[in-house]
Amino acid sequence: MQIIDGKKISDEIRTELKAKAEELKVKGVHPGLATILVGEDPASHVYVNSKIKACEALGIKSFHHKLPETAGETELIDLIEKLNQDKSVSGILLQLPLPRKLNADRCVNAISPDKDVDGLTVNSLGKLFSLKKWGEIESAKLLVPCTPLGVIYLLKKYGIEIAGKHAVVLGRSNLVGKPLSILLMSNDATVTMAHSQTKNIPEIARQADILVAAIGKSRFVKKEFIKPGATVIDVGMNRDRDGLCGDVDFKDAAGIAGFMTPVPGGVGPMTITMLMHNTILAGLKQSPAKNTEAIRILS
Amino acid sequence: MQIIDGKKISDEIRTELKAKAEELKVKGVHPGLATILVGEDPASHVYVNSKIKACEALGIKSFHHKLPETAGETELIDLIEKLNQDKSVSGILLQLPLPRKLNADRCVNAISPDKDVDGLTVNSLGKLFSLKKWGEIESAKLLVPCTPLGVIYLLKKYGIEIAGKHAVVLGRSNLVGKPLSILLMSNDATVTMAHSQTKNIPEIARQADILVAAIGKSRFVKKEFIKPGATVIDVGMNRDRDGLCGDVDFKDAAGIAGFMTPVPGGVGPMTITMLMHNTILAGLKQSPAKNTEAIRILS
């Protein structure tokens, strides 16, 4: 079994992104990321800080905005609209989850589609859903949700073929399961979307050449879910008494999978890297600089 | 094998819709459909006429707009924007395909999301993709593409269970395959999306409790694609030397399927019926009349 080293790939991509950001500065393109944190959730604090640090490391400007737990929807949406207009901001990251009294859908959809670096607005998801082929998604410079995009890059970097393969995605969230299913299909995989109401999950999962676990259940995927030699992508990030673990029972699965992402160090590091990718992409899309249309962010 | 009689269900639903349209008039809600036909395509003429006639039969106003083959994109988009503002128009139907020199994506997306009775704008598809459950789609009064919506109603009217079943959808178009996959999943089916790049289609199809053929290949689905007793939905509408036929080899499949839609007389009649449904729904959504939020279009 070969480990898919998300940390290594992520570092390589960040090096590439850093060079790209420098190259773009010379052309007059200056990507910048605005981060918004509402309230005091400790995990959210940690995530936002990691995103700000990632910007610094890549030479991308970041602008942090902190609102109190008590902030109202109008206050938040006013801030988002101000950032939508701000030319130094190419991407807006609204850290989720929001305090319960705020309507997350309405707040997320206040973000201009051009600056939607999380790819979670109705407009971004609609475009993703409308485009048929990976090539179209790339050439439209579409802002795609970061975790699913990271999974696609992991597969591509490891030379794991997607076209004509059967991918089974466990989990149907808007953040991961659904957009990843569409991305896998746009790469010509046959895709089965399975979820909490699926019967015979092991039998369905065992058909997969590429099995994605994104259901948020600690060590749910066992060896009997896995076809010998299959690629297993673990999007889970759970905490149990033994510490951090994924949705896959790593030890159990290791003897049968062909390729597998560990937790931590698999999909996780890719998410922020793809946020950086999307921030640069958004900067490029919004740039008034000429002759930037054909520039690709990643080789 | 039991035939799923789309003509009969469609007639029943139209009777219900007619009563609903009359009931709504009393409440001050007056749905109206604007149809736009560009050019001289004979099949498109026939389709648009059927839609106008369906409106008449239900007591719904229709407004037909015909543009010459030579019409430019600006002219068409100007018309759409005028109709977006027109309060007597609740739905706008832009008959596809458009002449090639027009960018269909841009023209379709000029339609206001509130009046998008075909459910094909990026906004409508994004909302469909974002909502998780059939109940949310219904209560949001979402405008869903007509053919997929018709398939769901056929299944429901025949009491064919969707939740927990395995649906296999052959074809990944924006018009049918992709939205139908999402609708089936929102009804808690496990869904496999298969297409031209899928290997072993018969083997994949044979897993289906509900098999949908939407690939545009005459009589492609044979008995070896079908699990005994499965429900087979044929969205195809092809013409070969023997006349009109679907994507399913009806005679071959009849001996093994449990339920099956014929062609013609299966899914076909449902499409225009669902357009009528969406027109009334759009009228209801746009109505300034009070206390209409809880009204359901179909029982």
Interface residues (C-beta under 8 A of the other chain):
Chain A: D105 T121 V122 N123 S124 L125 G126 K127 L128 F129 S130 K132 A163 G164 H166 R172 N174 K178 S181 I182 M185 D188 T190 V191 T192 M193 A194 H195 Q197 T198 K199 I204
Chain B: D105 T121 V122 N123 S124 L125 G126 K127 L128 F129 S130 K132 A163 G164 H166 R172 N174 K178 S181 I182 M185 D188 T190 V191 T192 M193 A194 H195 Q197 T198 K199 I204
